[in-house]
Amino acid sequence: MNYRVFSVFLLFYFTFVLLISCGKTVEKKSAKEVDCVIEESGEAIIEFIEDFVDLGTISHGEVVSYTFSFSNRGNAALVIKDLIPDCGCTDVQLSKKVITPGEKATVEVIFNSRGWHGSQYKSVSIVSNATTPIRSVTIKVNVV
């Protein structure tokens, strides 16, 4: 009986020592160090002139497109990682993948109305390294 109690005691003791010795230390940085890191790395900021456009009424089967302009208002390169249309009827063309600070670029949204009728909203999600990593642009058409 004493052997069993002693064994349980040793098991708890070594478990306790193991847990204490595996503690993680947290490195604290001063506000000055954090500010320096932000200044060195910079931020990309994507800014659209407009992110929605109504293209009016079109005929069934017609293909329409609109080119959205945007710029990088940050102080680091803006990298477009992906363009995701919400529908197979929508195609996307990007003028450039890497936009340096102050530079402009475009994304063209192309909609094929074949098989669609009535009011249609088609969006494209733009995934980037910007402070707002996912932005969307939308076109609206009325298919008759």
C-alpha positions in Angstrom: 0.0 0.0 0.0 2.8 2.4 0.9 4.5 1.6 -2.3 1.4 2.5 -4.3 1.0 5.9 -2.5 4.6 6.7 -2.9 4.4 5.9 -6.7 1.4 8.1 -7.1 3.2 10.9 -5.2 6.3 10.6 -7.4 4.1 10.6 -10.5 2.4 13.9 -9.4 5.7 15.4 -8.4 7.4 14.7 -11.7 4.3 15.9 -13.6 4.3 19.2 -11.6 8.1 19.7 -12.2 7.7 19.0 -15.9 4.8 21.5 -16.2 6.7 24.2 -14.4 9.9 23.7 -16.4 8.0 23.9 -19.7 6.8 27.5 -19.1 7.2 29.9 -22.0 8.7 33.3 -21.6 7.1 36.2 -23.3 9.4 38.8 -24.9 8.2 42.3 -24.3 9.1 45.1 -26.7 9.1 48.7 -25.9 6.8 51.1 -27.9 9.9 52.5 -29.7 10.9 49.0 -31.0 7.4 48.3 -32.2 7.2 51.6 -34.1 10.5 51.0 -35.8 9.3 47.6 -37.1 6.1 49.2 -38.6 8.1 52.0 -40.2 10.6 49.5 -41.8 8.0 47.1 -43.1 5.4 49.7 -44.2 1.8 49.0 -45.3 0.1 48.6 -48.6 -3.3 50.4 -48.9 -5.6 49.7 -51.8 -7.9 52.5 -52.8 -10.6 52.3 -55.5 -11.9 55.3 -57.3 -15.3 53.4 -57.4 -16.2 49.9 -56.4 -19.7 49.7 -57.8 -21.1 50.6 -61.3 -24.5 50.2 -62.9 -24.1 49.4 -66.6 -27.8 49.8 -67.3 -29.8 47.5 -69.6 -28.2 45.0 -72.0 -29.6 42.3 -74.4 -29.5 38.6 -73.5 -26.3 37.1 -74.7 -24.4 40.4 -74.7 -20.9 40.5 -73.2 -20.1 43.7 -71.2 -17.1 44.8 -69.3 -16.0 47.6 -66.9 -12.6 48.6 -65.8 -12.1 49.6 -62.2 -9.1 51.7 -61.3 -7.3 51.5 -58.0 -4.1 52.8 -56.5 -1.6 51.9 -53.7 -1.8 54.7 -51.2 0.5 53.0 -48.7 4.3 53.0 -48.3 4.9 49.4 -49.3 4.4 47.4 -52.4 0.8 46.2 -53.0 0.7 42.5 -54.1 -2.5 41.2 -55.7 -2.7 37.5 -54.6 -6.0 36.4 -56.1 -9.0 37.6 -58.1 -12.2 35.6 -57.3 -15.3 36.2 -59.4 -18.6 35.1 -57.7 -19.8 33.4 -60.9 -18.5 31.4 -63.8 -20.2 33.9 -66.1 -17.7 36.6 -65.0 -14.1 36.9 -66.1 -11.4 39.2 -64.7 -8.3 40.8 -66.1 -5.7 42.5 -63.9 -3.2 45.1 -65.4 -0.4 44.2 -62.9 0.1 42.1 -59.8 2.6 44.3 -58.0 1.8 48.0 -57.5 4.4 50.2 -55.9 3.4 53.0 -53.6 1.6 55.8 -55.4 1.2 53.7 -58.6 -2.2 52.9 -60.2 -3.6 49.7 -61.8 -6.8 48.4 -63.1 -9.0 45.3 -62.9 -11.5 44.6 -65.7 -14.7 42.7 -64.9 -16.2 41.0 -68.0 -19.8 39.6 -67.7 -21.4 37.2 -70.3 -25.1 37.6 -70.0 -25.9 34.3 -71.8 -28.3 32.4 -69.6 -29.2 35.3 -67.4 -32.3 37.5 -67.2 -33.3 40.5 -65.1 -31.3 42.5 -62.6 -27.8 40.9 -62.1 -25.1 41.9 -59.6 -21.7 40.4 -60.3 -18.8 40.8 -57.9 -15.1 40.1 -57.9 -13.1 39.7 -54.7 -9.6 41.1 -54.8 -7.2 39.4 -52.3 -4.0 41.3 -51.5 -1.5 42.1 -48.9 -3.2 45.4 -48.1 -4.3 46.6 -44.7 -7.8 45.5 -45.9 -6.8 42.2 -47.4 -10.1 41.5 -49.3 -11.9 44.1 -51.3 -14.8 43.7 -53.8 -15.9 45.4 -56.9 -19.4 45.0 -58.3 -21.2 45.6 -61.6 -24.9 45.7 -62.0 -26.8 45.0 -65.3 -30.4 44.5 -66.3 -30.6 41.7 -68.9 -33.6 41.8 -71.2 
